[in-house]
Amino acid sequence: MAISPMSTSNAQHFESGPLMINQKIRVLIVDDSAVTRQIMSDCIGNTPDMEVVGLAEDGPTGIQLCRSVNPDVVTLDIQMPEMDGLAVLEAILAERPVPVIMVSALTKTGATVTLEALDRGALDYLPKPESSAEAESLLRDELVRKIRLAAGTNVRRVLEIRKERKKRQSASRLAQNAAQGIPASAQQLADKCIAIGISTGGPPALSKLFESLTPPMPPIVVVQHMPRQFTKPLAWRLNSLSRLSVAEASTGDVLRPNHVLIAPGGRHMELKRQNNLAKVVIRDGEPVSGHKPSVDVLMCSAAEVFGPRCLGVIMTGMGRDGVQGCAAIRAAGGFVLGQDEASSDVYGMNKVAYLEGHVHQQFSLDEAAAVLVRHCRRLWCRSPAVHSS
């Protein structure tokens, strides 16, 4: 069992607070593939503001290295001998709250376990490249970007938020305290839409939201920043928790009350009006606002199709994707809600949208379902005419 600590001259203990100016981001790589370790090490080592402080080929080695080199960020493989990624994640976080980025194979099993890791405290995730040609661009760009965003995140706070959320979810289940649906017919709800944009910290937050909503509800469309093959397991997971029907979207899907459509990973999702029906169009294209799928793409199309009958919801996540979309919904006469700082794992894109004046009202995740229902009631009171593109 080889331990490969790199430079430890800057080792320090901290609880995932802001990094010092000009301080390099110190990364520990835990992966059983020597090839993957080397590629990741080269990509990180060639980035001026980062350094690799340790390489581990298995879980026990990774736990030991995390104690000795005190990294700012850990990248953690999911499928490893001796201990799998979930067990290693829990061991690391139990000793020291550090940002952990899960690295997962693009398989159904890998995606499912990744979602479980996010529930247990991992901050983000990255799919393993499927080919050497894909490896350089994916790891050079996406891995470096995620490490930079994760560094300095207050992981202790994130873990406390999730712990309290689980306690309240359990109590809510026992009390059957789900948000009551909207007293309207399917026909009354068909010409309305809720468009949700969410990123880092999203899967646990979406679980909380959809577990609490009950029919009837307007059609709901969601962009969760995820790579391909991750969104279908996410949809399955949410569908198993919710009284609403949740599925990964496909081109031609019609928006229907009590149905939730999740944008497929790696593709943009737009809404179009066809023969008085709102339908989904899934397309390829360049990333928008740094992402594919993009919240801005979805929300701007929802504003065009539904106008004042669109309710935009911007939630936890890094970056600023969705800010333009929130502005478009407001400009079309719709209403925009933003998750507040206290209940967000990462107060990022929802913060930017709020500070730039595109959010009408903020909400706590605990109250999200009730707040959505309350504002949907406001939407019915408007004239029945449907805004068309």
C-alpha positions, -999 to +999 in steps of 0.1 A: +000+000+000+019+030-012+015+064+003+024+092-020+025+125-002+037+154-023+048+187-008+036+193+028+053+225+034+021+245+034+000+219+054-025+236+077-057+228+096-088+248+087-125+242+085-129+248+048-128+286+051-117+311+025-082+305+012-054+331+016-046+353-013-018+337-035-021+304-016-022+274-039-051+251-037-038+218-023-054+187-038-054+151-027-062+125-054-077+092-044-081+067-073-073+031-079-063+037-115-027+047-120-035+062-153-063+083-139-041+094-110-013+105-134-036+124-158-053+142-130-020+150-113-006+164-145-037+186-151-037+199-116+001+203-115+001+224-147-024+248-132-005+277-116-029+282-085-030+245-076-007+217-064-011+180-058-001+172-022-009+135-023-018+105-044-036+074-030-044+042-048-071+030-023-094+042+004-073+034+036-043+052+020-065+082+011-078+085+047-043+083+061-030+109+036-059+132+043-049+133+080-012+140+072-013+165+043-045+184+051-057+191+016-080+219+006-099+196-018-101+158-022-110+140-055-124+106-047-130+076-069-162+057-062-152+022-072-121+011-054-108-021-036-109-026+001-132+004+007-156+020-017-159+057-022-189+061+000-171+045+030-140+066+024-161+098+021-178+092+054-145+084+071-129+116+058-158+139+066-161+124+101-126+135+108-123+168+089-149+186+068-131+191+035-146+196+000-148+163-017-154+159-055-165+124-064-151+109-096-175+084-111-177+061-141-205+069-166-227+040-157-261+036-141-244+022-109-218+050-109-245+077-112-267+061-085-238+059-060-228+094-069-262+107-059-259+088-026-225+104-021-240+139-025-266+130+001-238+120+024-218+152+021-198+152-011-198+187-026-196+179-063-189+152-088-171+146-121-176+117-146-145+098-156-136+103-192-144+074-215-115+078-238-080+093-238-091+119-263-119+130-239-097+128-208-075+158-215-103+183-222-126+171-195-099+169-167-080+200-178-111+222-180-139+207-158-118+192-130-098+223-126-129+245-126-147+223-100-116+222-077-113+260-079-150+265-071-150+239-043-118+253-025-127+273+005-163+261+008-175+258+044-181+221+043-189+220+080-218+243+073-230+222+044-230+191+065-249+208+093-275+220+068-280+185+053-281+169+088-308+193+100-327+189+067-328+151+071-341+155+106-369+177+094-376+154+065-381+125+088-404+145+111-423+157+081-428+121+069-441+111+102-465+140+104-474+136+067-468+173+064-467+176+026-476+209+009-512+208-003-517+209-040-535+236-058-573+234-060-576+236-097-584+213-126-557+199-150-571+222-177-566+253-155-530+243-147-519+232-182-512+268-193-488+275-164-452+264-158-426+262-130-391+264-143-364+255-118-326+260-121-302+244-097-266+232-095-242+223-067-261+209-038-291+203-060-300+166-057-305+167-020-325+200-023-346+186-051-354+155-030-366+177-002-387+198-025-404+171-045-410+149-015-431+177-001-452+186-032-486+170-038-509+171-068-524+190-084-494+212-096-486+229-129-461+213-152-425+216-138-393+217-158-359+214-142-323+220-152-298+204-127-262+208-139-252+172-145-233+152-171-251+127-193-262+094-177-265+111-143-299+128-149-319+096-156-310+081-122-317+114-106-352+114-122-358+078-110-347+088-075-370+118-074-399+099-089-396+073-061-398+101-035-425+122-050-463+121-054-456+139-088-444+120-119-407+127-125-388+117-157-359+127-178-371+148-207-371+139-244-378+159-275-416+160-281-426+156-245-457+176-237-457+197-205-485+183-183-498+191-148-484+169-121-454+160-142-418+170-138-393+169-166-356+169-159-332+182-186-309+154-198-273+158-189-250+173-216-279+186-237-299+219-237-336+218-230-360+244-245-397+248-245-417+255-277-453+262-284-469+237-310-506+236-317-514+252-284-493+227-265-460+234-248-434+209-258-398+200-250-370+203-275-337+187-265-307+199-286-270+200-286-249+231-288-222+250-271-224+256-233-244+286-223-233+305-192-207+278-188-232+249-187-250+223-208-278+220-199-281+256-191-307+272-168-306+303-189-316+284-220-346+267-203-358+298-184-356+322-214-376+297-235-402+293-207-406+331-205-412+332-242-438+304-242-456+311-209-450+348-203-467+360-171-478+324-163-442+313-157-429+309-121-391+309-121-372+293-092-334+297-088-317+275-062-284+265-047-254+264-070-221+279-081-216+304-108-243+327-125-262+304-148-299+313-146-294+350-139-303+359-175-332+335-174-346+350-142-344+384-158-363+371-189-391+357-167-395+389-148-395+409-181-422+387-194-444+394-164-437+362-145-426+358-109-392+347-097-383+330-064-348+325-051-335+301-024-320+320+005-284+319+018-292+301+050-307+270+034-284+268+003-254+245+003-238+270-020-252+305-022-239+313-057-261+317-088-292+324-066-272+351-048-262+368-081-298+367-094-310+382-062-283+409-060-288+419-096-325+425-089-341+395-108-356+377-078-389+389-064-387+370-031-363+346-014-374+314+004-360+288+027-358+252+014-379+240+043-407+263+031-401+258-006-431+236-014-456+258+005-441+290-011-444+275-046-480+265-040-488+300-027-474+318-057-490+293-081-523+305-066-514+340-076-508+328-112-543+314-116-559+347-108-546+361-141-565+360-173-567+325-189-551+336-222-518+317-229-488+337-240-475+322-272-442+324-290 
